[in-house]
Amino acid sequence: MDTQFRNLEIYRRCGEFAGWPANYGLWSWGDEMVVVFARGKLGAKGELHELDRDYPFVPWQARSLDGGLTWIDEPFCGHVPGGLSLSADEHLNAELKVRPRLSVREDLCSIDDPINFLDSETIVMCARTDVEGNAVSWFYISRDRCLTWQGPFRFTGLHLPISARTDIVPLGRNDALFMLSTSKDDGTEGRVFCARTVDGGRSFILQGFVGPEPEGYSIMPASMALSGGAILTLTRCMGRGGGKGWIEAFTSRDQGRTWTQEGCIVENTGSNGNPPALGRIEGVLVLVYGHRDPPFGIRMRMSFDDGRTWGAETVIRSDGGTADLGYPKLVQRGDGSLLAVYYFNDGDREERYIAASIVTPAKDKNITIAVLSPIMSSWAEEERFRRVRGTKRAIHSSGLRQLPARIGRFEMQNDFTDSAGRSASAQTPSSSPGSGFSPGTRTSISDLEAKVSEDVSAARETIREGADTAVEKAKEVMSERTNFAARQIGGVAMALEKAGAEMQNSGQAEVGRFAKQIGRSVQTVARRMEGKDIGEIATMTEDFGRKQPLAFLGIAALAGLAASRFLTASAKRQTAAAPREPS
């Protein structure tokens, strides 16, 4: 089953301009959800927006109790300092702007009850005056699912202009990173910095700037803690003088003190750009963003390796009337799917409204690709490089990179999600621009030598250091489920063999032979696994790991994922079978 989308309307009023959820926030508690957005009026068409600058943009919110299917709008009951508009000075004429009327000392307060960032019932929303110059920001707290808001609270300890949107990475009970924006040295918009609080929001310190000061801007971060402890931050970028926008990735491995620029992961978000929204579902990162060039709409990409590479761009919808759309936020629904909320339009002089898309990624797709792609690439490149090193022939990498795509065309058996015996096909990660951190680069012979050396050395080191761990993992995975595991691994083997055969027939004989060779080895292991006890399987697995180390790593990862999904499915069936208590 392919990724499915369902588009919905949240808030729409004739003649109104409702917009920019990314400037405010979206939260979920199972099937209960609340989104905050700005509500103003349509007006004269500017460079991008069609809004009335002589009318305030007041904060408003909408609530759903059924996972986003239906919504009821309601007023935002928090106090707005300095006027009526929240996070919207850049869209207003001078007499309606909040910044000239705001007193940080008198209008913003200090927090008494520290924030528990690990409490799902406690949420924080950031707000601001403007996006450039001497902007001021604050935050609100709600502990009753947005029925009431405490604040506005000042960012005590931060002595620089702040243009805050809601992007928070919890580190502990009272410890969190706030990813914020500030103006550049010349006062223009802007760059991202990381602030940290360790006392529940009572005080903050400047942890570090995210990347160097850009020529244009790098703003509106969307951040997430990765499985290894690193922080991934995606930013909305634009060059000097405007033009097309893009999305850049940064990582930090020291809790936001220093940041590494990983590169562009979306090359074109259209004219004026659009901010990213980042979510996770079943270990897969999902990036959603607006596209402000024809066809106007909402798009997404997915990463199966914690953001190191990104798959092909997928169109969620392309029926937008103009470029005035996007600014998404993303949350998980009670059934595990994702809900993306954004603003949208049907054309010029048409109201801007708040819309949503339910995103249900295909089950168990891309598992083979996500696990085997780097392993197969390293294995094949090592062998191929060894054969041509003596003559220093130029090595073109496109043949190797087609292997994951070939594998992705074949179906492998999936006993987890389909009791009728249907299978789920693997989806191919894109090798087109935007599929990795550095799209479009070509690998020279020297670069390939270095990459092969690094990949092979790393793989060998991993095997040496983790041999005992790998054997123990194999024992756990195969326990009482050996026949099931054998079928799963056999499916991988079949896909490899078929991919190899097709590549041999299409002129990629060498790479195809490598794939078929690994496929046959894996198939042999799968057949030998059936009926074996745990001790025999462990011995056999260890022996195979020594002979085929890179293939073994892929099998172990796939088997571990399979077992975890099976145990989860079993637990759900047992829960469903338990009698309900009377209500």
C-alpha positions as CSV (number, residue, x, y, z in Angstrom):
1,M,0.0,0.0,0.0
2,D,1.4,3.4,-1.0
3,T,1.5,6.4,1.3
4,Q,-2.0,7.7,1.6
5,F,-3.2,11.3,2.1
6,R,-6.5,12.8,3.2
7,N,-7.0,16.6,3.0
8,L,-9.3,18.4,5.4
9,E,-10.4,22.0,6.3
10,I,-10.0,23.3,9.9
11,Y,-11.0,26.9,9.8
12,R,-12.3,28.9,6.8
13,R,-14.3,32.2,6.7
14,C,-15.2,34.3,3.7
15,G,-13.1,37.4,3.4
16,E,-10.6,36.4,6.1
17,F,-6.9,35.7,6.1
18,A,-6.1,32.8,8.4
19,G,-2.5,31.7,8.4
20,W,0.9,30.7,9.5
21,P,0.5,27.8,12.0
22,A,4.2,27.4,12.0
23,N,4.5,30.8,13.8
24,Y,2.4,29.4,16.7
25,G,2.0,25.7,17.4
26,L,0.2,22.4,17.1
27,W,-0.1,19.8,19.9
28,S,-1.7,16.4,20.3
29,W,-2.8,14.1,23.1
30,G,-3.9,11.0,21.2
31,D,-6.9,12.1,19.2
32,E,-7.3,15.5,20.9
33,M,-5.4,18.2,19.0
34,V,-5.2,22.0,19.2
35,V,-3.7,24.4,16.6
36,V,-3.1,28.1,17.1
37,F,-3.0,30.4,14.1
38,A,-3.4,34.1,13.1
39,R,-6.8,35.5,12.0
40,G,-7.0,38.7,9.9
41,K,-8.7,40.0,6.7
42,L,-8.0,39.8,3.0
43,G,-6.7,42.9,1.4
44,A,-4.6,44.3,-1.4
45,K,-2.2,41.9,-3.0
46,G,1.4,42.4,-2.1
47,E,4.5,40.6,-3.3
48,L,3.2,37.4,-1.8
49,H,0.4,38.0,0.7
50,E,-3.1,39.3,0.0
51,L,-4.0,40.9,3.3
52,D,-5.3,44.0,5.0
53,R,-2.5,45.8,6.9
54,D,-5.0,48.0,8.7
55,Y,-6.6,45.2,10.5
56,P,-5.1,43.2,13.4
57,F,-4.0,39.6,13.1
58,V,-5.4,38.2,16.4
59,P,-4.4,34.7,17.7
60,W,-7.1,32.1,17.3
61,Q,-7.2,28.3,17.9
62,A,-9.1,25.2,16.8
63,R,-9.6,21.9,18.6
64,S,-10.3,18.4,17.4
65,L,-11.4,15.5,19.5
66,D,-11.4,12.8,16.7
67,G,-7.8,12.9,15.4
68,G,-8.3,15.9,13.2
69,L,-11.3,14.8,11.2
70,T,-13.6,17.6,12.6
71,W,-12.7,20.9,14.4
72,I,-14.3,23.5,16.5
73,D,-12.7,27.0,16.6
74,E,-12.3,28.9,19.8
75,P,-10.6,32.2,21.0
76,F,-7.1,32.2,22.2
77,C,-7.4,33.3,25.9
78,G,-3.8,34.2,26.6
79,H,-2.8,37.8,27.2
80,V,-1.3,39.6,24.1
81,P,1.1,42.3,25.3
82,G,1.3,45.7,23.5
83,G,-1.9,45.3,21.4
84,L,-4.1,42.8,19.7
85,S,-1.8,41.1,17.2
86,L,0.5,38.2,18.0
87,S,3.6,37.4,16.0
88,A,2.5,39.5,13.1
89,D,4.1,43.0,13.2
90,E,5.7,42.4,9.8
91,H,2.2,42.3,8.3
92,L,0.8,45.5,9.9
93,N,0.9,49.2,9.4
94,A,2.8,51.2,12.0
95,E,-0.2,52.1,14.2
96,L,-1.1,48.4,14.8
97,K,2.4,47.1,15.5
98,V,3.0,45.7,18.9
99,R,6.7,46.5,19.3
100,P,6.5,50.3,19.8
101,R,3.9,49.8,22.6
102,L,5.6,46.9,24.4
103,S,7.5,47.2,27.6
104,V,9.6,44.2,28.4
105,R,9.8,45.1,32.1
106,E,6.1,45.8,32.6
107,D,4.3,43.6,30.0
108,L,6.4,40.4,30.4
109,C,6.6,38.5,33.6
110,S,8.9,35.9,35.2
111,I,7.9,32.3,35.6
112,D,7.2,31.0,39.1
113,D,6.3,27.3,38.5
114,P,9.1,25.7,36.5
115,I,8.1,23.9,33.3
116,N,8.2,20.1,33.3
117,F,9.2,19.4,29.7
118,L,8.6,15.7,30.1
119,D,4.9,16.2,31.0
120,S,2.8,15.7,28.0
121,E,0.0,17.8,29.5
122,T,2.3,20.8,29.8
123,I,2.9,22.7,26.5
124,V,4.8,25.8,25.6
125,M,4.1,28.3,22.8
126,C,6.6,31.0,21.7
127,A,5.5,34.4,20.3
128,R,7.2,37.6,19.1
129,T,6.8,41.1,17.8
130,D,8.7,41.1,14.5
131,V,11.2,39.2,12.4
132,E,14.0,41.7,12.2
133,G,15.6,44.7,14.0
134,N,15.1,44.8,17.7
135,A,12.5,42.1,17.9
136,V,11.2,41.0,21.3
137,S,9.8,37.5,22.1
138,W,8.1,35.7,25.0
139,F,6.4,32.4,25.7
140,Y,3.2,31.0,27.1
141,I,2.5,27.8,29.1
142,S,-0.7,25.7,29.2
143,R,-1.3,22.8,31.6
144,D,-4.9,22.1,30.6
145,R,-4.6,21.4,26.8
146,C,-4.9,25.0,25.7
147,L,-8.0,25.9,27.6
148,T,-6.0,28.5,29.5
149,W,-2.6,30.1,28.9
150,Q,-0.2,31.4,31.5
151,G,2.2,34.2,30.6
152,P,3.5,36.0,28.7
153,F,6.9,35.1,30.2
154,R,10.2,36.8,29.3
155,F,13.3,35.0,28.1
156,T,15.4,35.9,31.1
157,G,19.1,35.9,30.5
158,L,19.0,36.3,26.7
159,H,20.3,39.7,25.7
160,L,19.8,39.8,21.9
161,P,16.9,40.4,19.6
162,I,14.7,37.3,19.5
163,S,12.2,36.3,16.8
164,A,10.7,33.2,18.4
165,R,8.6,30.4,16.9
166,T,7.7,27.3,18.8
167,D,10.6,24.7,18.4
168,I,11.7,23.0,21.6
169,V,13.8,19.9,22.2
170,P,13.3,18.5,25.7
171,L,16.5,17.2,27.4
172,G,15.1,16.5,30.9
173,R,12.4,17.4,33.4
174,N,13.4,21.1,33.6
175,D,16.0,21.0,30.9
176,A,15.3,21.9,27.2
177,L,16.7,23.6,24.1
178,F,14.7,26.4,22.6
179,M,15.6,26.8,18.9
180,L,15.1,30.5,18.2
181,S,15.9,33.1,15.5
182,T,17.6,36.5,15.8
183,S,18.5,39.3,13.4
184,K,21.9,39.5,11.7
185,D,24.5,42.1,12.5
186,D,23.0,44.5,10.0
187,G,19.6,44.1,11.6
188,T,18.0,42.1,8.9
189,E,16.3,38.7,9.1
190,G,18.0,36.4,10.3
191,R,19.8,33.4,11.7
192,V,19.0,30.6,14.2
193,F,20.5,30.2,17.6
194,C,20.1,27.6,20.4
195,A,19.1,28.7,23.9
196,R,19.0,26.4,26.9
197,T,17.1,26.4,30.2
198,V,18.0,24.0,33.0
199,D,15.5,25.4,35.5
200,G,12.2,25.0,33.8
201,G,12.2,28.3,31.9
202,R,13.2,30.6,34.7
203,S,16.4,31.5,33.0
204,F,18.1,30.9,29.7
205,I,21.7,30.9,28.3
206,L,22.8,31.3,24.7
207,Q,24.1,27.8,23.9
208,G,25.3,28.4,20.3
209,F,24.5,29.8,16.9
210,V,23.4,27.3,14.2
211,G,25.8,27.7,11.4
212,P,27.6,30.9,10.2
213,E,25.7,34.1,9.5
214,P,24.0,33.5,6.1
215,E,24.2,35.9,3.2
216,G,20.4,35.9,3.0
217,Y,18.6,34.2,6.0
218,S,18.4,30.9,7.7
219,I,15.4,30.9,10.0
220,M,12.3,29.1,11.4
221,P,14.0,25.9,12.6
222,A,12.3,22.5,13.0
223,S,14.3,20.3,15.4
224,M,14.4,16.8,16.8
225,A,16.5,14.7,19.1
226,L,17.9,11.7,17.2
227,S,18.3,8.1,18.4
228,G,22.1,8.5,19.0
229,G,21.7,11.7,21.1
230,A,22.4,14.2,18.4
231,I,20.1,17.1,17.6
232,L,18.9,17.6,14.0
233,T,17.7,21.0,13.0
234,L,16.2,22.0,9.6
235,T,16.0,25.6,8.6
236,R,14.2,27.7,6.0
237,C,16.8,29.4,3.8
238,M,16.9,32.2,1.3
239,G,19.7,33.8,-0.6
240,R,20.4,37.5,-0.7
241,G,17.9,39.4,-2.7
242,G,15.1,36.8,-2.5
243,G,14.4,34.2,-5.2
244,K,14.0,30.5,-4.5
245,G,14.1,29.1,-1.0
246,W,15.5,25.9,0.2
247,I,15.8,23.8,3.4
248,E,19.2,23.2,5.1
249,A,20.1,20.6,7.7
250,F,22.4,21.0,10.7
251,T,23.4,18.6,13.5
252,S,24.8,19.1,17.0
253,R,26.4,16.4,19.1
254,D,27.0,18.6,22.2
255,Q,23.5,19.7,23.1
256,G,23.5,22.7,20.9
257,R,26.8,24.3,21.6
258,T,28.3,23.7,18.2
259,W,26.6,22.8,14.9
260,T,27.7,21.0,11.7
261,Q,26.2,22.2,8.4
262,E,25.1,19.0,6.7
263,G,23.9,20.5,3.5
264,C,20.7,21.2,1.5
265,I,18.0,18.5,1.7
266,V,15.3,20.3,-0.3
267,E,16.7,22.3,-3.1
268,N,13.6,24.3,-4.0
269,T,10.6,25.3,-1.9
270,G,9.6,27.9,-4.4
271,S,9.6,31.7,-4.4
272,N,10.2,33.2,-1.0
273,G,10.6,29.7,0.5
274,N,8.7,27.9,3.2
275,P,9.6,26.5,6.6
276,P,10.0,22.8,7.4
277,A,7.9,20.7,9.7
278,L,9.6,17.7,11.2
279,G,8.0,14.5,12.7
280,R,8.7,10.9,13.3
281,I,6.6,7.8,12.8
282,E,7.8,4.2,13.6
283,G,11.5,5.4,13.5
284,V,11.1,7.2,10.2
285,L,11.6,11.0,10.0
286,V,9.0,12.9,8.0
287,L,9.6,16.4,6.6
288,V,6.6,18.4,5.3
289,Y,6.9,21.8,3.6
290,G,4.9,24.2,1.4
291,H,5.9,24.5,-2.3
292,R,5.5,28.1,-3.6
293,D,6.0,27.5,-7.3
294,P,3.5,26.1,-9.7
295,P,2.0,23.6,-9.0
296,F,1.4,25.2,-5.6
297,G,0.9,22.8,-2.8
298,I,2.3,20.8,0.1
299,R,5.1,18.2,-0.2
300,M,7.1,15.8,1.9
301,R,10.2,13.7,2.1
302,M,11.1,10.8,4.4
303,S,14.4,9.6,6.0
304,F,15.0,6.1,7.2
305,D,18.5,6.7,8.7
306,D,18.0,9.6,11.1
307,G,18.3,12.3,8.5
308,R,21.6,11.2,6.9
309,T,19.8,10.7,3.6
310,W,16.3,11.6,2.4
311,G,14.0,9.9,-0.1
312,A,12.3,11.3,-3.1
313,E,9.9,14.3,-2.9
314,T,6.3,13.2,-2.6
315,V,3.4,15.5,-3.4
316,I,0.8,15.6,-0.7
317,R,-1.4,18.0,-2.7
318,S,-0.9,20.4,-5.6
319,D,-4.2,22.2,-5.9
320,G,-3.1,25.5,-4.3
321,G,-4.4,28.6,-6.1
322,T,-1.3,30.8,-5.4
323,A,2.0,30.7,-3.6
324,D,0.4,32.1,-0.4
325,L,0.3,28.8,1.5
326,G,2.3,26.4,3.7
327,Y,3.9,27.1,7.1
328,P,3.1,23.6,8.4
329,K,3.2,22.0,11.8
330,L,3.2,18.2,12.3
331,V,1.9,15.9,15.0
332,Q,1.2,12.2,15.5
333,R,-2.4,11.0,15.6
334,G,-3.8,8.4,18.0
335,D,-3.6,5.7,15.3
336,G,0.1,6.4,14.6
337,S,-0.4,8.4,11.3
338,L,0.6,12.0,11.1
339,L,-1.4,15.2,10.8
340,A,0.1,18.1,8.9
341,V,-1.6,21.5,9.5
342,Y,-0.9,24.5,7.2
343,Y,-2.6,27.5,5.6
344,F,-3.9,27.2,2.1
345,N,-5.9,29.0,-0.6
346,D,-7.9,28.4,-3.8
347,G,-6.8,31.4,-5.8
348,D,-6.4,35.2,-5.9
349,R,-9.0,37.1,-3.9
350,E,-10.0,33.9,-2.2
351,E,-9.8,33.5,1.6
352,R,-6.8,32.0,3.2
353,Y,-7.8,29.2,5.4
354,I,-6.3,26.6,7.8
355,A,-6.2,23.1,6.3
356,A,-4.7,19.7,7.2
357,S,-3.6,16.5,5.6
358,I,-3.5,13.1,7.3
359,V,-0.4,11.3,6.2
360,T,-0.3,7.5,6.5
361,P,3.0,6.1,5.2
362,A,3.0,2.7,3.6
363,K,3.6,-0.1,6.1
364,D,6.9,-1.8,6.1
365,K,8.1,-0.1,2.9
366,N,11.7,0.8,2.3
367,I,12.9,-1.6,5.0
368,T,15.2,-3.5,2.5
369,I,16.5,-0.2,1.1
370,A,17.0,1.6,4.4
371,V,19.1,-1.3,5.8
372,L,20.8,-2.8,2.8
373,S,21.6,0.3,0.7
374,P,24.7,1.5,2.5
375,I,25.9,-2.1,3.2
376,M,25.5,-3.2,-0.5
377,S,27.1,0.0,-1.7
378,S,30.2,-0.5,0.5
379,W,30.5,-4.2,-0.3
380,A,30.1,-3.7,-4.1
381,E,32.4,-0.6,-4.2
382,E,35.1,-2.4,-2.3
383,E,35.1,-5.4,-4.7
384,R,34.9,-3.3,-7.8
385,F,37.6,-0.9,-6.7
386,R,39.9,-3.9,-5.9
387,R,39.5,-5.1,-9.5
388,V,40.3,-1.8,-11.2
389,R,42.8,-0.2,-8.8
390,G,45.8,-1.5,-10.8
391,T,44.8,0.3,-14.0
392,K,43.3,3.4,-12.3
393,R,40.3,3.3,-14.6
394,A,37.6,5.9,-13.9
395,I,34.8,4.4,-11.9
396,H,31.4,5.6,-12.6
397,S,29.2,5.2,-9.5
398,S,25.8,5.2,-11.2
399,G,25.8,1.4,-11.7
400,L,26.2,0.9,-8.0
401,R,23.6,3.4,-7.1
402,Q,21.0,1.6,-9.3
403,L,21.2,-1.5,-7.1
404,P,19.0,-0.2,-4.3
405,A,16.5,0.9,-6.9
406,R,16.4,-2.5,-8.5
407,I,15.9,-4.2,-5.1
408,G,13.1,-1.8,-4.3
409,R,11.0,-3.0,-7.3
410,F,10.5,-6.5,-5.8
411,E,8.2,-7.5,-3.1
412,M,9.2,-9.3,0.0
413,Q,6.8,-11.3,2.2
414,N,5.3,-9.3,5.1
415,D,3.5,-11.5,7.7
416,F,3.0,-8.5,10.1
417,T,0.5,-6.3,8.4
418,D,-1.5,-8.4,6.0
419,S,-3.2,-11.6,7.3
420,A,-4.4,-12.3,3.7
421,G,-0.8,-12.9,2.6
422,R,-0.4,-9.7,0.5
423,S,3.0,-8.2,0.4
424,A,4.4,-4.7,0.7
425,S,6.8,-3.5,-2.0
426,A,9.9,-1.5,-1.1
427,Q,10.0,2.1,-2.2
428,T,13.2,3.5,-3.7
429,P,15.1,6.3,-2.1
430,S,15.7,9.0,-4.6
431,S,19.1,9.6,-6.2
432,S,17.8,12.8,-7.6
433,P,18.6,16.2,-6.2
434,G,17.4,16.5,-2.7
435,S,17.7,12.9,-1.8
436,G,20.9,13.4,0.3
437,F,22.7,16.2,2.1
438,S,24.7,17.2,-1.0
439,P,22.6,16.6,-4.1
440,G,24.1,16.4,-7.5
441,T,27.7,15.9,-6.5
442,R,29.8,13.5,-8.6
443,T,32.4,11.2,-7.0
444,S,35.8,11.4,-8.5
445,I,38.3,8.5,-8.3
446,S,40.1,10.0,-5.3
447,D,36.9,10.6,-3.5
448,L,35.7,7.1,-4.2
449,E,39.0,5.7,-2.9
450,A,38.6,7.6,0.3
451,K,34.9,6.7,0.7
452,V,35.5,3.0,0.1
453,S,38.4,3.0,2.6
454,E,36.3,4.7,5.2
455,D,33.2,2.6,4.7
456,V,35.0,-0.7,4.6
457,S,37.2,0.2,7.6
458,A,34.1,1.3,9.6
459,A,32.2,-1.9,8.7
460,R,35.1,-4.1,9.7
461,E,35.6,-2.2,12.9
462,T,31.9,-2.5,13.7
463,I,32.1,-6.2,13.2
464,R,35.2,-6.7,15.3
465,E,33.8,-4.5,18.2
466,G,30.3,-5.8,18.0
467,A,30.7,-9.5,17.3
468,D,29.5,-10.7,20.7
469,T,26.6,-8.2,20.6
470,A,25.6,-9.4,17.2
471,V,25.5,-13.0,18.3
472,E,23.4,-12.1,21.3
473,K,21.0,-10.1,19.1
474,A,20.7,-13.1,16.8
475,K,19.7,-15.3,19.7
476,E,17.1,-12.9,20.9
477,V,15.6,-12.4,17.5
478,M,15.3,-16.1,16.6
479,S,14.0,-17.2,19.9
480,E,10.8,-19.3,19.4
481,R,10.3,-17.6,15.9
482,T,12.9,-19.3,13.8
483,N,10.6,-20.3,10.9
484,F,9.1,-16.9,10.8
485,A,12.6,-15.2,10.7
486,A,13.7,-17.6,8.0
487,R,10.8,-16.6,5.8
488,Q,11.7,-12.9,6.3
489,I,15.3,-13.4,5.5
490,G,14.4,-15.6,2.5
491,G,12.3,-12.7,1.2
492,V,15.4,-10.4,1.3
493,A,17.5,-13.0,-0.4
494,M,14.9,-13.4,-3.2
495,A,14.8,-9.7,-3.8
496,L,18.6,-9.5,-4.0
497,E,18.8,-12.4,-6.5
498,K,16.0,-10.9,-8.7
499,A,17.7,-7.5,-8.6
500,G,21.0,-9.1,-9.6
501,A,19.5,-11.0,-12.5
502,E,17.8,-7.9,-13.8
503,M,21.0,-5.9,-13.6
504,Q,23.0,-8.5,-15.4
505,N,20.5,-8.4,-18.2
506,S,20.6,-4.6,-18.4
507,G,24.4,-4.2,-18.8
508,Q,25.4,-4.1,-15.1
509,A,26.8,-7.5,-15.0
510,E,29.4,-7.0,-12.4
511,V,27.2,-5.4,-9.8
512,G,24.4,-7.9,-10.6
513,R,26.8,-10.8,-9.9
514,F,27.6,-9.3,-6.5
515,A,23.9,-9.0,-5.6
516,K,23.1,-12.6,-6.8
517,Q,26.1,-14.0,-4.9
518,I,24.9,-12.3,-1.6
519,G,21.3,-13.4,-2.3
520,R,22.3,-17.0,-2.7
521,S,24.3,-16.9,0.5
522,V,21.5,-15.4,2.4
523,Q,19.0,-17.9,0.9
524,T,21.2,-20.8,2.1
525,V,21.2,-19.4,5.6
526,A,17.5,-18.9,5.5
527,R,16.9,-22.6,4.5
528,R,19.3,-23.8,7.2
529,M,17.5,-21.8,9.9
530,E,14.2,-23.6,9.6
531,G,13.7,-26.0,12.5
532,K,16.9,-25.2,14.2
533,D,17.1,-24.4,17.9
534,I,18.5,-21.2,19.3
535,G,22.0,-22.6,20.0
536,E,22.4,-24.0,16.4
537,I,21.1,-20.8,14.9
538,A,23.6,-18.7,17.0
539,T,26.5,-20.9,15.8
540,M,25.4,-20.8,12.2
541,T,24.9,-17.0,12.4
542,E,28.3,-16.4,13.8
543,D,29.9,-18.6,11.1
544,F,28.0,-16.7,8.4
545,G,29.0,-13.4,10.0
546,R,32.7,-14.2,9.6
547,K,32.3,-15.3,6.0
548,Q,29.9,-12.6,4.8
549,P,30.3,-9.7,7.3
550,L,28.5,-7.0,5.4
551,A,25.6,-9.1,4.3
552,F,25.3,-10.3,7.9
553,L,24.9,-6.8,9.2
554,G,22.0,-6.2,6.9
555,I,20.3,-9.5,7.9
556,A,20.7,-8.8,11.6
557,A,19.2,-5.3,11.3
558,L,16.3,-6.6,9.2
559,A,15.6,-9.5,11.5
560,G,15.7,-7.2,14.6
561,L,13.2,-4.9,13.0
562,A,11.0,-7.8,12.0
563,A,11.0,-9.3,15.5
564,S,10.2,-6.0,17.2
565,R,7.2,-5.4,14.8
566,F,6.0,-8.9,15.4
567,L,6.1,-8.6,19.2
568,T,4.3,-5.2,18.9
569,A,1.6,-6.8,16.8
570,S,1.2,-9.7,19.2
571,A,0.8,-7.3,22.1
572,K,-1.9,-5.4,20.3
573,R,-3.8,-8.6,19.5
574,Q,-3.7,-9.6,23.2
575,T,-4.8,-6.2,24.3
576,A,-7.8,-6.3,21.9
577,A,-8.8,-9.7,23.2
578,A,-8.9,-8.6,26.8
579,P,-12.4,-7.9,28.2
580,R,-13.4,-4.3,28.7
581,E,-14.5,-3.0,32.0
582,P,-18.0,-1.6,32.2
583,S,-18.3,2.1,31.9
